[in-house]
Amino acid sequence: MTDRSRRQFLQSAIGTPLIGAGAALAAEPQPQVIGSRSPVKDAIRTEVLVVGAGASGVPAALAAARSGAKVILLEEDAVPGGATVDMFVSMICGGPVVGICAEMMAMLDRDFDLDNKQGTIAEGRWFAPSAYVQAISRMLRAEPNVDLWCSAPATDVLISEGARNRVRGVAVRRPGQPSQAIEADVIIDASGTALVAALAGCECRYGTEARSEFNEPLGPKTASDAVQLCTLMLLHQRLRPDAQIDHRKLGGSMSVPSHENNAVLHWAGTVRCSDTRSPFAIAEAHQEAIEEVEKIVDYAYRCGYVAHMAPKLGVRESCRVVGDHVLTVNDLIRPERPDDTVALGTYRLDSWGDSHGGAAGRTHLELTPGGYGIPLPTLFARGFDNLMVVGKCLSAKHLAQSAVRVQCIVAQMGQAAGIAAALAVDKQTDLRALPVREIQTHLKAMGIPL
């Protein structure tokens, strides 16, 4: 079968166009239902499988592909982008903006700038969510080693059990059809919900831990199930030339105008979700947030603005996978970066909804000068040889996660994971056997100044 006919088959099977033609395919795939520990037959095969095409998943796929690996990138939504697109989290926060994230920001500055400030990549800039879709799609199309599958949610995992379990792949749901198996040498969970890790049975954390567990300088005395608040984002757009809006009357937590106030990105309705692991609980919180912003939307309309609601409620925190190292506040304030650093962060503790470093009275704790380091072992899922977790579900405590969950930092995590995955494939070795200095060398060559 030719590459073209393979792509036509996959497009009809998954129901969505694919980007790229490089993923290595095995025998002709046949429809089948896959159980979590069932033998795999007629599976589509690739070298690296990335689940989630968001702020960490896209850099992971691009880095793995540029390092020579064949990659399939799965996305449950109809388009790539993740939270920047479907939650309107489209303002760059924190830093440093480096590597693949900087490439994307440069493209956005060049082609989609709203503020007429080309060449000024900095915190406080935001872009239309649709601009992210176009920029990410362009970057993925330029990599022949990446196949993007949209509207392709992973519904199950394929496990090989042993001294250290291996996730051999996932099953993808196709509406009205049996599931399709995809196998890979290395799996990167960039879902934002720890979907693959949870299905595989990885140990996960949820809620706020006690300060004493890791002898941290901040945090509550007792643990709880509370996680960070969720926010419904609005994008206000000027409809009339004479329209004026008073930001003091918008409500919510903050708003950031674009050029001459023609559009305003607005953190509008902030609510607590009873359990951000549950789609039903998120939907209930979403409805509460919609009710909360109704007066804001009405006010904006009277001022001559239309308010576009984000399709999804912004969820800052879900479960966090337990890795070989659990990132804590102590890691963010240590005087030197660890030797196994693979990502940098300069963002503050920003835990919405509590007084231990969050929006309700931010605690200013001096973090490592010049940026703290995120160690490679935080990306390895404990007990699994070939599974990494990147993004807001990395191995971290609640407060530390609040500092490293932002786009520019999770993009570095993804880039590091992608490089590690490609090296493991090339060397035919487990992730933990890779020399960290080799990963760091590749990261530096790709624009991350460790």
Salt bridges, closest charged atoms under 4 A:
ASP3 OD1 - ARG6 NH1 3.19
GLU76 OE2 - LYS312 NZ 3.55
ASP77 OD1 - LYS312 NZ 3.11
ASP86 OD2 - LYS312 NZ 3.66
GLU103 OE2 - ARG66 NH1 2.80
ASP109 OD1 - ARG125 NH1 2.96
ASP111 OD2 - ARG110 NH2 3.01
ASP111 OD2 - ARG138 NH1 2.80
ASP113 OD1 - ARG125 NH2 2.39
ASP115 OD2 - ARG125 NE 3.55
GLU143 OE2 - ARG66 NE 2.99
GLU161 OE2 - ARG37 NE 2.76
GLU183 OE2 - ARG168 NE 3.72
ASP185 OD1 - ARG45 NH2 2.40
GLU203 OE1 - ARG382 NH1 3.72
GLU209 OE2 - ARG205 NH1 3.25
GLU209 OE2 - ARG320 NH1 2.83
GLU213 OE2 - ARG205 NH2 2.73
GLU216 OE1 - LYS397 NZ 2.39
ASP242 OD1 - ARG240 NE 3.16
ASP246 OD1 - ARG248 NE 3.16
GLU260 OE2 - HIS259 NE2 3.67
ASP275 OD1 - ARG277 NE 2.91
GLU317 OE2 - ARG320 NE 3.26
GLU317 OE1 - HIS398 ND1 2.96
ASP324 OD2 - ARG432 NE 2.67
ASP331 OD2 - HIS325 NE2 2.99
ASP350 OD2 - ARG348 NH2 3.73
ASP350 OD1 - ARG362 NH2 3.34
ASP350 OD2 - ARG405 NH2 3.27
ASP354 OD2 - HIS398 NE2 3.08
ASP385 OD1 - ARG164 NE 3.92
ASP430 OD1 - ARG166 NH1 3.11
GLU438 OE2 - LYS427 NZ 3.38
